Amino acid sequence: MPAAFAIDGDPKTRWGGAFSPGNWFQVDLGRSAAIGGVEIQWEWGGARAYSIQVSDDAQHWRTAFETSDNKGGIEYEVFPAVRARYVRLAAPARTADWGVSIFEFRPLAQSEAPRLSLHDGDALWSSSSDTSPRALPKRDDGAQELTIDLPRPLPLAGLEVSWGEAPESVRLEGRDEEGKWTTLADDPDALGESAFLATAAPRTFTALRLSATAAGKPASAKRLRLLGPKQAMTPMKRYQLAAAKRNAALFPSSLHEQQVYWTVVGIPAGRQKAVFDEYGNIEAWKGAPLVQPIWRDASGKAVAATSATPIEHRLRDGWMPLPGLDWSPQDGLQLTSEAIAIERNGAPVVLVRHRLSNTGKVAVGGTFSLLTRPMQMSPPWQNGGLAPIHDITLEGDAVRVNGRVLYRSVLPDAKGASAFGAHGEDEITRFAADGITPPQAQAHDDEGLAAAMQSWRVDLAPNTHRDFVLAFALGDRRIDTEKLPLPAAPALPESFDGAAFDRLADETAKQWQQRLGSIGLSLPDRSLVDMLRAQAAYMLLNQSGMAMQAGPRNYNRAFIRDGAATAAILLRMGMAKTARDYADWYGAHAVHEDGLVSPILNDDGTVNTGFGSDIEYDSQGEFVWLIAEIARLDGGAASVRAHQRQVTQALRFLQKLRERTLVGGYQKDKPAPERFRGIIAPSISHEGYSTPTHSYWDDYWALKGWHDGAWLLQQWGDRDGAKWARGQYTALRESVAASIRATMRWKGADTIPADADTGGSDPTSVSIGLDPAGQQDVMPADALHRTFARYLDDVRKRDAPDALYAYTPYELRNVLTYVHLDQPQAANELLMRFLGHRRPLAWQVLAEVVYSDLRHAIYLGDMPHTWIGSEYARALFGMLMHEGDHELELLPGAPPAWLAGDGLRIDRLPTAHGALTMAARERDGELHVELGRGLVAGTTLRVHWPNRRKPSSVTVDGKPAADFDADGIRIGKPFATLVARW
């Protein structure tokens, strides 16, 4: 995006891009000027760490300001005045920030910069830890007061102060443009490291005044930070501030701006699903309050699981979506938290069991409490935050929130509810910490900060345990948490104790075993197969009705790209009906008369009309590919004949998209306009383009659509249609090949570009061109190898002990690129690197974005993310076999380790050439490959040697073979046994 957008005075335009080490944005003021600060309006991509640098000649730079804790929104960064002509925003030498996006960047003249009523106080604006505290000025009456004059009136929410010596109480006032002073915020309990003093309604001020009452020593400040309008005081911020004071360790980690990881709990295709986090906390539905377990021992010490707690996580049998975890609240005591979902009357009921077990040799006693908190599991940076509790009531064994029963449990020994209080004095955590309960069973809070607790006295002899089971009836429809009272929860037809939980968990496990346990794949490393099964299970749980959704929280709609990829994997894993139902549903609602395939549907089948709803053109090819995959893997083209009109319409729209770039003089005002000719019209395809771009991602999917569409039309008997589709396929291939080369010449690039507009590099986008699109030969071979050699070098840099990075596991699709480049060792290396970033590892979950700092409070997308899960499955299957138009490749990317010991086995895996049953193992220099029945007679096979060494001899069905090399052997028909010897 043009850099000029950041200085055009238009808050709707922006500059943005990767904020990788060494990147910068620079402004030329035209002449030397005295600069006292900058105003930055961030979009979503706010860099956590950056510096403001200045220069007289744009060559030699000095740092005026730097920070490592940017909060985004509108920032006013003040620094001691400097003279310079050039000002730039620069990334640090090492950064893990995902990206940066700026609406406006405005240097402040020295005359505009805020001024402190404190000698040499400008250092207080710095984020440096080396800044010495400055005592606040004293008035004549002995009180302390600091004034901040604002020569240019600024829209502000308030002021944040980091204390050297904290005062007992503090007040912030603001002076408006009419000269009137008003109180913005006060804190009668200011003791702590900092004070966040903000008003709920930002206003424009000409001055701020900070008044402090000392507790003993004079109050002093280490840092001041002006709070922009988007940092106004909110109920969620009040809750976060309470968590930063007393009993901080008992609050959920996200309140301390630490990333939290979770998994999904639900039933297949359920419209409601819960998420269960790594600490045993549960959020029953999107926007529901968090329920947290806390233990208080006999000495009065209260504890909750945190990021510093040793915790063991697990899934049932290593893959079933029945998550659990164990940790020790005190010596000799283990807390086990588990979650399952059962179906009652067509809707999910989520059960959570907390089991306290005495693992020691002496009796253990204490209090177990469950806190219902007004917060979502997803923190504010995850589009979550507050889960408002305006009214909460404890009724027997039930907790009722905003009119709806949230959950039922065993009857507590003590219970109570409380509002937050004017300054958090009645926040629920202090009751749990002190071992008491609020005196009332219900509470109301206008700001939605009410909470409640249930408590049980626990006394355990050695080797005994006690169970606490919570039952959440979710219902079968989405809940709008802003419409109060909430709809009534379905009645629970039964009660649940520990024994019932065990029985229902066994029944649920049996159901998952029937769905996925018999998948026909075994490998020496069982965890790879467990990961595969888990991804399929998560695909079913993330599904909402017919809609295939990528995640349980940040996705409430269905993208064809996610859904097609997910459905294709479910086809491989024996769930063809689920894939067919999705394709039928999507085709019926998304394919328009003009052939446009809407890229996004809501889960009720209506077209999502949000950003990108009609300009994401990869959807055309993805829809046709899905129909072809169903035909190839389950029933043939005749079984999808009902989609013939939709497929033809989608292809005709693809033709129109290409014709837009064939008009005379297209893009003639751009240099090298030939790079745009004959490719697909610009769109905002998946690969991160916020403005329409000629992305090759769209072209690769269009080519896949034409290729598969031609095959379908031929199979359906439409010979003229098939001939037309093949002609369009050939023409587009020629245009894409020419465009890639033209873009490389124009850009002076020696790697494969991702788009024609910028010529930028994005290997993960390029990979889709190789698999599944099958377009490797349209790319210059040397540039393709160079692209992925450099990519792998960059990936390996993540191994450095102090490496900082951020990436998305969509990169899993690069695994198959190395298979196609005949680099199986690199493919396996990459696969195992990605699997090392599961969070938590045992829950088989990969987040949509992975950061080197796993606690970095920044957007991670959603989890479990089932498009990423489908890319893992596609990589695993693609390392085992590859379906070409005219042959089936076996073991193209299988590493030698997969053939060790008992080797690998595949049973009736659906392929385009029939069902593949194969056993392969290598022992003592001999590779044995055995095939069962199921492949189509006459299928040409190519067997690859995992070690990529030429054997001394090969026999096929007992007969010597001669035509083999170091890569493998081609055989003209299915065989029973192949033996290769070295």
VOSENU-473491 format. One line per 10 residues: number of its first residue (from 1); their letters; for each residue x, y, z negated of C-alpha. Coordinates in pm, whole numbers. Each point is the difference from the previous one (the first is absolute). Layout:
NUM> A> X/Y/Z; ... .
This chain:
1> MPAAFAIDGD> 0/0/0; 139/343/89; 199/164/-276; -170/331/83; -323/-138/-148; 153/41/-348; 44/377/39; -303/96/211; -214/114/-293; -266/-259/87 .
11> PKTRWGGAFS> -64/-237/-293; -158/-251/238; 311/-62/209; 301/-180/-133; 352/-115/62; 87/-349/-103; 224/-294/61; 222/-253/-162; 170/140/-308; 304/-219/18 .
21> PGNWFQVDLG> 348/85/-129; 143/307/169; -325/125/155; -82/369/-34; -234/281/99; 152/344/62; -129/357/27; 191/291/158; -105/327/-167; 155/203/282 .
31> RSAAIGGVEI> 229/195/-233; 156/-29/-341; -248/52/-284; -22/-37/-378; -194/-320/-73; -143/-90/-339; -199/-315/69; -219/-195/243; -365/-88/27; -66/-349/137 .
41> QWEWGGARAY> -340/-143/87; 41/-376/22; -235/-235/178; -21/-361/-124; 368/-63/71; 159/191/-284; 367/-83/-46; 81/-85/-359; 357/121/37; 127/287/213 .
51> SIQVSDDAQH> 213/313/-12; -33/357/126; 320/105/172; 103/338/140; 262/115/249; 127/310/173; 102/-176/321; -203/-327/12; 330/-185/-37; 110/38/-360 .
61> WRTAFETSDN> -271/-73/-254; -35/53/-373; -270/-136/-226; -241/251/-152; -240/-251/-155; -45/-376/-29; -252/-231/-159; -69/-369/-37; -356/19/-135; -210/182/257 .
71> KGGIEYEVFP> -372/-25/-78; -132/99/344; -289/234/73; 103/367/8; 337/61/-165; 168/325/-94; 368/-68/-51; 191/292/-153; 376/37/-21; 257/273/-72 .
81> AVRARYVRLA> 4/244/290; 237/-73/288; 71/179/327; -21/-207/316; -139/-7/351; -85/-370/17; -209/-206/-245; -54/-371/26; -176/-285/-175; 232/-301/-7 .
91> APARTADWGV> -27/-364/-97; 266/-122/-241; 283/-220/117; -192/-299/-137; -378/-18/-12; -280/-254/-23; -273/245/91; -233/-142/263; -61/318/196; -52/373/-17 .
101> SIFEFRPLAQ> -277/217/137; -25/377/-47; -285/236/79; 192/319/-77; 353/94/-106; 49/364/-103; 318/152/-145; -68/258/-273; 187/328/0; 176/88/-324 .
111> SEAPRLSLHD> -254/278/-47; -284/-257/18; 150/-256/-237; -136/-44/-354; 187/189/-275; 46/-112/-360; 4/223/-308; 314/-181/-106; 362/96/63; 173/-246/232 .
121> GDALWSSSSD> -317/-211/8; 1/-88/371; 182/-326/-79; -323/-122/-159; -146/-52/347; 264/-264/73; -70/-372/-35; 360/-65/-101; 46/-193/-321; 303/217/-71 .
131> TSPRALPKRD> -214/309/-64; 42/122/-356; -324/69/-190; -95/366/-31; -185/120/-307; -325/177/84; 15/377/-75; -135/115/-334; -255/275/-43; 22/252/-279 .
141> DGAQELTIDL> -239/-207/-210; 227/-306/29; -216/-195/243; 168/-129/317; -120/112/341; 129/-30/357; -146/203/286; 32/-97/365; -70/288/238; -116/-93/350 .
151> PRPLPLAGLE> 82/289/240; -194/-182/269; -329/-128/-146; -8/-377/20; -284/-253/-12; 93/-215/-302; -137/-261/-232; 246/71/-278; 346/-79/-131; 194/-309/-100 .
161> VSWGEAPESV> 263/39/-273; 274/-245/-91; 101/66/-359; 336/18/-162; -159/53/-344; -373/-61/24; -239/237/-180; -285/-108/-220; -256/161/230; 2/191/325 .
171> RLEGRDEEGK> -232/217/209; 16/118/361; -176/312/126; -30/142/350; -47/354/130; -224/35/302; 24/259/277; -220/237/-200; 241/-10/-295; -221/-213/-226 .
181> WTTLADDPDA> 166/-264/-219; -182/-332/-63; 101/-319/-176; 74/-278/248; 95/-281/-234; 107/-72/-354; 146/-297/-183; -20/-9/-381; 216/-316/2; 287/100/227 .
191> LGESAFLATA> 260/-223/-161; 158/-205/275; 240/36/289; -221/223/211; -325/191/24; -226/3/305; -204/317/-35; -256/31/276; -350/116/67; -263/-210/173 .
201> APRTFTALRL> -75/277/251; 310/153/166; 3/377/42; 227/271/135; 220/159/-266; 243/287/-24; 161/-119/-324; 5/-288/-249; 62/23/-374; 119/-293/-210 .
211> SATAAGKPAS> -48/28/-379; 140/-253/-245; -25/-66/-373; 313/-170/-126; -16/-309/-221; 335/86/-164; 283/91/233; -81/262/266; -159/-147/310; 230/-26/302 .
221> AKRLRLLGPK> -54/-102/362; 223/-200/235; -207/36/314; -297/190/137; -210/-106/296; -286/195/155; -298/-222/69; -158/46/342; -376/-12/57; -7/-377/58 .
231> QAMTPMKRYQ> 153/-60/-341; -302/128/-188; -103/-166/-322; -225/-297/68; -146/-262/-232; 254/-247/139; 285/237/-77; -129/46/-355; 7/-378/-39; 355/-19/134 .
241> LAAAKRNAAL> 111/270/-243; -151/-192/-291; 195/-307/112; 325/198/-16; -37/73/-370; -69/-238/-286; -21/-376/58; 131/46/353; 104/-367/32; -360/-114/-46 .
251> FPSSLHEQQV> -127/183/307; 1/-166/343; 327/59/184; -151/196/288; -86/281/-244; 375/42/-41; 38/31/380; 128/-353/40; -111/-211/294; -223/-295/-85 .
261> YWTVVGIPAG> -61/-316/206; -314/-207/20; -178/-280/180; -360/-63/105; -252/-220/-179; -325/-85/173; -192/-242/222; 37/-35/377; -174/284/186; -136/149/-322 .
271> RQKAVFDEYG> -89/367/29; 129/62/-350; 340/-111/-122; 206/60/-309; 369/79/-28; 218/-145/-275; 334/162/-75; 340/-131/-103; -71/83/-366; -334/-181/-31 .
281> NIEAWKGAPL> -220/308/45; -315/-35/209; -200/238/220; -329/-170/85; -89/194/315; 138/298/187; -22/295/-238; -89/-207/-306; 160/74/-340; 313/-190/-95 .
291> VQPIWRDASG> -21/-261/-276; 330/-44/-185; 106/-252/-270; 196/123/-303; 143/-196/-295; 62/142/-348; 199/-221/-233; -34/-38/-375; 264/267/-61; -203/257/193 .
301> KAVAATSATP> 211/3/317; -215/24/312; 130/-110/343; -117/-22/359; 179/-145/302; 214/255/188; 263/1/273; 259/-69/-270; -180/-315/-122; 133/-341/109 .
311> IEHRLRDGWM> -298/-153/184; -40/-329/187; -251/4/286; -155/-291/187; -269/-111/240; -179/-330/-44; 206/-265/183; 222/277/129; -251/139/253; -362/0/-112 .
321> PLPGLDWSPQ> -140/350/-73; -44/-77/-369; 266/231/-150; 142/-27/-348; 277/138/-217; 166/-64/-335; 179/235/-238; 85/11/-367; -151/280/-212; 207/-115/-300 .
331> DGLQLTSEAI> 227/-284/-99; -186/-330/6; -303/138/185; -80/-30/370; -273/189/184; -119/-172/317; -229/199/229; -175/-168/294; -265/104/251; -234/-201/220 .
341> AIERNGAPVV> -312/74/203; -306/-220/28; -312/41/210; -339/45/-158; -307/73/215; 219/87/297; 206/258/-187; 331/-9/-190; 37/-26/-375; 358/66/-111 .
351> LVRHRLSNTG> 118/-169/-316; 309/110/-191; 137/-207/-284; 248/131/-251; 143/-289/-203; 209/62/-311; 219/-301/-87; 215/-50/-306; 320/-150/142; 193/27/-326 .
361> KVAVGGTFSL> 24/-192/-325; -177/244/-231; -348/150/-2; -58/318/204; -261/264/-72; -106/331/146; -264/180/203; -78/-51/367; -171/291/172; -144/74/343 .
371> LTRPMQMSPP> -2/364/103; -234/122/272; 178/299/147; -129/275/236; 260/-71/267; 30/-207/312; 277/-246/61; 94/204/308; 177/314/-128; -51/344/153 .
381> WQNGGLAPIH> 281/-50/252; -190/-309/119; -326/188/65; -120/-110/-341; 24/166/-339; -295/61/-227; -282/-252/-43; -240/240/-174; -173/-134/-309; -264/254/-91 .
391> DITLEGDAVR> -195/-242/-216; 118/-321/-161; -193/-226/-235; 95/-317/-185; -298/-234/-24; 68/-332/-171; 245/-181/227; -41/248/288; 178/320/104; -232/229/195 .
401> VNGRVLYRSV> 155/281/208; -209/273/160; -311/-212/-31; 147/-326/137; 132/-299/-194; 368/-11/87; 73/-332/-169; -104/-239/-273; 229/-176/-242; -7/-189/-328 .
411> LPDAKGASAF> -166/206/-274; 271/227/-147; 83/39/-368; 16/376/42; -88/242/276; -24/369/66; -18/268/268; 139/349/9; 7/315/210; 339/149/85 .
421> GAHGEDEITR> -18/313/-210; 93/356/86; 374/-79/3; -1/-382/1; -23/-33/-377; -264/-277/27; 155/-188/294; -55/-373/-54; 365/-111/-16; 64/150/-344 .
431> FAADGITPPQ> -275/-220/-144; 161/-315/139; 341/111/-124; -133/74/-349; -202/-320/-25; -337/170/-36; -301/40/226; -204/312/72; -302/14/-232; -260/20/279 .
441> AQAHDDEGLA> -103/-261/260; -62/249/278; 157/317/131; -60/269/257; 265/214/170; -85/273/250; 337/-37/173; -26/-377/28; 272/-79/-255; -200/-214/-241 .
451> AAMQSWRVDL> 143/-341/-91; -69/-298/-224; 167/-288/-176; -95/-345/-122; 215/-170/-262; 34/-345/-150; 191/-111/-306; 228/-288/102; 166/-254/-233; 182/-285/171 .
461> APNTHRDFVL> 167/-301/-153; 300/-142/188; -87/-167/332; -351/144/12; -158/255/228; -304/222/34; -173/103/322; -176/323/95; -196/-26/324; -138/307/179 .
471> AFALGDRRID> -271/-38/266; -47/271/263; -310/-41/221; 91/194/315; -311/-35/213; -14/-6/381; 7/367/95; 242/287/-26; -33/227/-302; 8/377/39 .
481> TEKLPLPAAP> 154/106/-329; -111/362/54; -369/-88/-7; -110/-36/-361; -130/-202/-160; 170/-287/173; -218/-282/136; -68/-278/-245; 240/-292/1; -139/-343/91 .
491> ALPESFDGAA> -102/-205/-300; 242/-273/-101; -178/-336/-13; 249/-147/-245; 258/85/-264; 367/-76/34; 248/-129/-256; 348/-139/40; -119/-349/92; -241/139/259 .
501> FDRLADETAK> 282/210/143; 217/-311/41; -282/-191/167; -85/283/237; 367/60/80; 35/-367/94; -312/21/219; 130/316/168; 339/-161/60; -174/-299/158 .
511> QWQQRLGSIG> -184/232/239; 325/167/103; 162/-339/46; -281/-99/235; 37/324/197; 377/20/30; 173/-273/-197; 9/-246/286; 165/235/247; 219/-215/218 .
521> LSLPDRSLVD> 341/140/-79; 277/-103/-234; 352/139/-27; 293/-78/-230; -52/342/-156; -356/-37/-127; -19/368/-93; -17/92/369; -315/-209/41; -143/131/-328 .
531> MLRAQAAYML> 51/352/131; -185/-97/318; -295/-147/-187; -15/300/-232; -18/240/295; -292/-193/148; -178/8/-335; 55/375/-31; -135/46/353; -325/-163/-108 .
541> LNQSGMAMQA> -19/203/-322; 69/332/171; -277/-73/250; -319/197/-74; -298/-169/156; 100/-46/364; 258/278/-15; 365/-107/-13; 168/259/-223; 371/38/-62 .
551> GPRNYNRAFI> -19/67/-375; -236/2/-297; 23/367/-100; 128/245/260; -182/-171/287; -379/25/8; -27/-46/376; 106/-250/267; 268/71/261; 6/-227/304 .
561> RDGAATAAIL> 380/-14/-13; -4/-132/-358; -304/-217/58; 121/-156/325; 335/-86/-155; -169/-144/-309; -259/-197/197; 272/-146/225; 180/-142/-303; -320/-138/-149 .
571> LRMGMAKTAR> -53/-180/333; 336/-173/-46; -93/-98/-353; -324/-175/80; -250/280/-62; -117/48/355; -356/84/-101; 121/297/-208; 199/127/299; -290/-51/240 .
581> DYADWYGAHA> -246/173/-230; 231/299/-23; 49/20/377; -376/-25/59; -69/269/-259; 270/235/125; -91/-41/365; -368/63/-67; 66/327/-180; 323/142/142 .
591> VHEDGLVSPI> -3/-55/378; -178/294/164; -165/16/340; 297/186/146; 231/-273/-130; 158/193/-288; 71/-236/-288; -39/203/-316; 311/-64/-208; -179/26/-335 .
601> LNDDGTVNTG> -333/-125/-131; -155/47/-341; -89/-322/-177; -368/47/89; 90/-8/369; -35/371/69; 279/172/187; 238/184/-227; 16/356/128; 301/112/-199 .
611> FGSDIEYDSQ> 341/102/131; 105/-223/291; -344/-148/58; 15/47/379; 369/56/84; 174/-318/-111; 32/-185/326; 182/-309/-123; -346/-125/-98; -84/-93/361 .
621> GEFVWLIAEI> 272/-261/35; -33/-125/-358; -368/-83/48; 62/-188/325; 295/-184/-160; -219/-117/-288; -264/-140/235; 272/-180/195; 156/-139/-319; -332/-148/-105 .
631> ARLDGGAASV> -35/-158/344; 356/-135/0; -5/-139/-353; -362/-102/-51; -230/-120/269; 121/146/327; -119/295/205; -352/-139/36; -46/36/-376; 50/379/21 .
641> RAHQRQVTQA> -192/53/325; -242/227/-186; 281/257/-20; 59/17/376; -180/330/47; 178/157/-300; 340/-116/125; -67/135/349; -119/333/-141; 308/29/-222 .
651> LRFLQKLRER> 227/-69/299; -175/258/217; 58/259/-270; 368/-98/-3; 12/69/371; -147/347/-58; 260/69/-269; 279/-70/247; -165/199/276; 15/311/-219 .
661> TLVGGYQKDK> 380/0/30; -4/-59/377; -163/330/94; 217/235/200; 226/227/-202; -60/-185/-327; 226/150/-272; 183/199/270; 89/270/-253; 209/-252/-196 .
671> PAPERFRGII> 357/-99/87; 21/-335/179; -377/-29/50; 50/-335/172; 29/-159/-344; -376/47/-47; -118/-128/336; -222/-305/9; 11/-90/-369; -290/9/-245 .
681> APSISHEGYS> -138/343/-92; 120/150/-331; -164/-113/-323; 69/-9/-372; 75/-369/-9; 95/-183/-316; 367/84/12; -30/328/-182; -94/263/257; -222/272/-142 .
691> TPTHSYWDDY> -32/175/337; -74/-184/325; 321/-156/132; 96/-224/292; 90/-290/-228; 138/-316/157; -179/-184/-280; -322/73/191; 156/-115/327; 117/-329/-147 .
701> WALKGWHDGA> -347/-71/-134; -153/106/332; 227/-245/181; -103/-273/-242; -361/88/65; 43/-16/379; 196/-326/-23; -254/-173/-223; -295/160/176; 117/-138/334 .
711> WLLQQWGDRD> 24/-346/-152; -346/25/-154; -161/123/320; 165/-280/195; -125/-255/-249; -350/146/19; 2/-40/377; 25/370/83; 279/-31/255; -36/355/133 .
721> GAKWARGQYT> 9/136/-353; 307/-206/-81; 175/124/316; -84/360/-94; 132/-51/-355; 324/-156/126; 49/293/236; -52/251/-282; 237/-200/-221; 273/8/264 .
731> ALRESVAASI> -46/372/69; 13/92/-367; 308/-219/-57; 183/179/277; -100/339/-140; 100/-87/-356; 338/-134/113; 64/316/202; -120/224/-284; 228/-161/-257 .
741> RATMRWKGAD> 301/55/223; -103/355/87; -44/86/-367; 341/-144/-85; 162/208/275; -180/316/-109; 84/-59/-368; 352/-124/67; -87/-302/-216; 161/-343/6 .
751> TIPADADTGG> -278/-173/-197; -361/-81/84; -227/301/-66; -332/-34/-181; -180/270/200; 45/208/312; -58/338/-168; 287/5/-249; 205/-301/102; 32/-81/-368 .
761> SDPTSVSIGL> 112/-334/-138; -235/-236/-183; 112/-362/28; -309/-127/-181; -218/155/270; 219/-146/273; -35/-349/-149; -366/-22/88; 111/19/364; 188/-328/-39 .
771> DPAGQQDVMP> -251/-186/-213; -289/-36/48; 0/222/313; 271/-203/177; 159/301/175; 367/-50/-86; 101/18/366; -134/354/52; 267/126/-241; 368/39/98 .
781> ADALHRTFAR> 167/-299/-162; 311/177/-124; -204/281/-157; -231/-253/-162; 287/-189/-160; 157/326/-110; -327/118/-155; -25/-302/-223; 369/-28/-78; -16/351/-145 .
791> YLDDVRKRDA> -325/-75/-177; 148/-303/-174; 305/202/-100; -234/254/-161; -194/-271/-179; 319/-148/-143; 89/339/-146; -291/-53/-240; 224/-251/-178; 230/269/-135 .
801> PDALYAYTPY> -23/11/-381; -109/364/0; -198/-10/327; -305/221/29; -257/-89/262; -365/-20/91; -145/-226/266; -320/-178/91; -16/-380/22; -169/42/336 .
811> ELRNVLTYVH> 365/-53/88; -74/-370/-42; -95/3/368; 370/60/75; 72/-356/-114; -143/-135/326; 201/248/203; 317/-170/-119; -154/-335/92; -59/129/355 .
821> LDQPQAANEL> 352/141/8; 123/-349/-87; 134/109/-338; -174/-242/-238; 244/62/-283; -82/371/7; -372/-84/10; 27/-212/-313; 220/255/-175; -256/272/63 .
831> LMRFLGHRRP> -290/-218/-112; 164/-82/-331; 93/364/-62; -362/104/30; -121/-279/-227; 235/126/-269; -213/315/-26; -323/-164/-113; -149/180/-301; -40/-196/-222 .
841> LAWQVLAEVV> 196/-275/171; -213/-287/-127; -324/165/113; 113/-19/364; -91/365/61; 171/246/232; -105/362/-29; -54/205/313; 307/211/-86; 304/-124/-193 .
851> YSDLRHAIYL> 236/234/-187; 344/-67/-141; -124/153/-324; -287/-234/-75; -141/242/-260; 12/305/230; -338/175/-35; -81/29/369; -261/-136/238; 51/-369/77 .
861> GDMPHTWIGS> -310/-58/212; -191/-301/-128; 67/-348/-128; -37/-277/75; 19/133/356; -128/-265/233; 119/145/330; 347/-30/-151; -105/-347/-115; -96/-86/357 .
871> EYARALFGML> 340/120/123; 164/-236/-248; -213/-289/121; 67/88/364; 374/7/-70; -9/-339/-173; -201/-166/276; 211/172/267; 320/-138/-148; -151/-347/25 .
881> MHEGDHELEL> -146/24/351; -69/248/279; -276/-25/258; 100/112/348; -237/5/294; 152/-317/140; 188/-167/-286; 3/-54/-374; 326/73/-180; 79/-199/-314 .
891> LPGAPPAWLA> 227/118/-283; 98/327/177; 83/177/-327; 13/-279/-258; 322/27/-206; 193/-318/-81; -119/20/-362; -356/-73/113; 113/-340/132; 199/-104/-306 .
901> GDGLRIDRLP> -111/-279/-232; -338/-128/109; -13/275/260; -313/174/122; -338/-126/104; -287/157/192; -340/-170/21; -246/96/275; 95/367/23; -220/163/266 .
911> TAHGALTMAA> 201/128/297; -83/112/352; 128/-338/117; -199/-214/-239; 43/-108/-359; 364/-29/-108; 100/-278/-237; 375/-11/-54; 254/-129/-248; 363/115/20 .
921> RERDGELHVE> 299/-70/-219; 377/1/33; 227/-239/-191; 358/-108/50; 34/178/332; -326/-134/146; -310/205/76; -324/-198/19; -311/162/147; -322/-199/8 .
931> LGRGLVAGTT> -322/114/166; -348/-128/-69; -295/5/233; -194/314/79; 202/196/256; -148/35/346; 137/-260/238; 263/144/230; 98/282/-235; 360/99/58 .
941> LRVHWPNRRK> 199/13/-324; 324/172/-88; 169/-117/-319; 256/237/-153; 292/-124/-211; -11/187/-334; 382/0/-18; 35/132/358; 275/-254/77; 1/-237/293 .
951> PSSVTVDGKP> -51/-360/-116; 211/-285/125; -309/-199/99; -378/26/14; -259/-271/37; -370/54/73; -226/-293/-80; 310/-220/-5; 129/108/342; 319/206/42 .
961> AADFDADGIR> -48/361/111; 259/203/187; -140/345/65; 67/176/-333; 226/276/-122; 97/180/-321; -342/163/-24; -220/-304/51; -174/-219/252; -302/33/231 .
971> IGKPFATLVA> -226/-300/31; -279/-22/257; -264/-162/-221; -74/-80/-366; 218/-268/-152; -19/-220/-307; 360/11/-130; 305/207/78; 341/-63/-156; 296/236/44 .
981> RW> 344/-94/-130; 306/216/-70 .
